[in-house]
Amino acid sequence: MILSIHKYLKPAPQRKRTKVRWNIAILMWAAIAINYLDRANLSAAAPEIMKELHLNDAQMGIVMSAFFWSYVIFQIPSGWFADKVGHRISLAFAVGWWSLATALTAAARGMGSLVGLRILLGIGESGAYPSNSGVTSKWFPDHERGKVSAFFDSGSKVGTALAMPLIVWIISQFGWKASFIVSGMIGFIWMAIWIWYFRDPEKHKYINQEELQYIREGQVKKDGIDKEQPMKWYELFRYRNIWAMCFGFFTLNYAIYFFITWFPTYLVNDRGMEMMNMGFVAMIPPLVGMIGEWIGGWLTDYLYHRRNFSLTAARKINLVGGMILATFIALAGLVSSAAMSVALLSISYAGLAIAASAIWSLPGDVAPKNMTSTVAGVQNCASNIGGILGPILTGFIVSSTGSFIPALLISGLATLLGAATYLFWLGEVKPIEPRIKSA
């Protein structure tokens, strides 16, 4: 009798929690991959565009940098917009905008129209990373932030890598204009899927209570539960960590945009590669970087969650160590072997990617409640000033010296400054507590 009663008193088995958050992560990854496919499209097609539209190196440097003029300016508004209206709307709007700008690039007739369309592209693409950082803060527990940040940002490496052989093949078969039309259409397909599938955790029809509880119990901040924000966006600049995040990321972007803008031209002009060979060789550093970023994302979460490192130590190991590895870019132009140059550039890219896995964790780590996208926008705004300066400075250096060596040395110096910034300037990694104003 007692045994039969015990049979009925047994607790109900715990339901296995769903994994909707990782479906969201895959869509975030795809958005960044498309973002960089469209962004890198111009650099892959640059040699053909320069011939057809009669542009020199200095002019092409200005065209390449034009994207960043609007991309930088709209980072903070895009972050604010994402926090205000929600990430379903903000990210769909961003991808739709930049996909249209990409497709319209096929209609460019000269330097002026190219610059205008790159400015439009920058406006749209400014919403990608702030929105993804906000989605991460809402959808993932704190101890998974490094992995998911590394995962979605690794889309940038895949986008950059696939752009080269894919776009070069399309150009060889159909001309450079077709490459922009094809990549633009991919973005519209993604936008439709995102609008259909994405909701905040509490509103998503495919998530169960076990996964929702797992997410919320693992968060220090409960982003997205309400809309309350404890400060204005400009008040973030009162805090040391915001300044350190901005300058450190500036140095990383100065170096990494060499790969996104001038790397194909470097392989063709300085290393004597044919277009098709260049397309495949240019895949190597981004793919090495993708592996490095996944390792970095796993490492920072492992140190924090499994080895009980402080969050500060777990993030700084990636940040400082990655930026030191990135200094190998300075050596790439000094070696005579093309293979050795690509190997050194691959190590550098891996270092930049390892650092990036922690960089994109920082907005969620330090932002006040419901301001993760805004902090990400502030950080990305400052960082992409490097995207403006890098292509222009590299273009003028190559035009005046006939060599990429000085430009690569400057990139190496920038990454060394970045390592010092994250080691000494960045303080304790924790959520910003708004300062109480005196009466």
C-alpha angles and dihedrals in degrees: 000000000000091000091052091050090049089054090062094042094059112117117253112261115264112254116239108251119243123243101222091134090067091052086054089049091054090054090048089051091049091051091055092044090054090044091058094039088059093040095049093043091090095052092050091050095037098103091052094042092049090053096046097042095036098238124160127216095267092049091048089051089057091048091050092049095047090081089063096052092072095026090062096042094050098046096090095041089048092051091048091047092051093051091048104044101025132253098270090067099033098052095042090050092048096050093046092050096049093043090057091048090050094052092047091056087080086071094057114127103181147342094300096054091043091054092048094050093046088053090053090048090053092053091055098042092050089080098058105079099035089051093047092050090052092048090051091052092052101039106039136056115244095255091059095049096096094051096047093043089052091046098051093040090050085070086076090062093047091047092050094045097046092045092067104057094027096049093040089052092049090048092050092050105034108008132260095286092064091058092062094047093051095047091047092055091052089061093054090054091052092049092057092051093048094051090050098046111029125091133144113273097259091051101041113113095207099053120092128213093257094059093043091051091047090054098046097042089054095056129090090195119042098216116191098021088107137356098245115133118190098211146012118268094248091056088070088078089071089076127084096216092058091056092046092049091050097049095040092052090046090061092048093050092047088061100037096053090064085073093047097047117019104019097091091048090048091055093047100041105029100030098034099233125161117240097256093045089048090053093060097038090051088061093064103076095045092048091048086048092052091055090046091052094050089051090047093050092049091046098052092048092044093052092047101040104028105026096037095234113161114262088245093056093042092054097040094053088062096039099048098034093047094049091050090054088049091064088079086086088079091063097048096084094046098064122085096215117086090207092054091047091054090046092053091046089050091054089049092050091049090053092050090050093049089053091046092059088064095037091061091047092057099075091058090042098052108022121110115243115301092002102095094111091047093052090046089052092050091049093046093046092058094040094055093058078082086058089057097045099038101061093041095047092045091049094051093044091052092045093051100038103026089227140093093210098093091046092053091048090054090051090052091052090050092055091049089054088049092055090052091048094055093043099048111014101042108081132194112336106232138117114292112252110210112243115242109242115233117242 
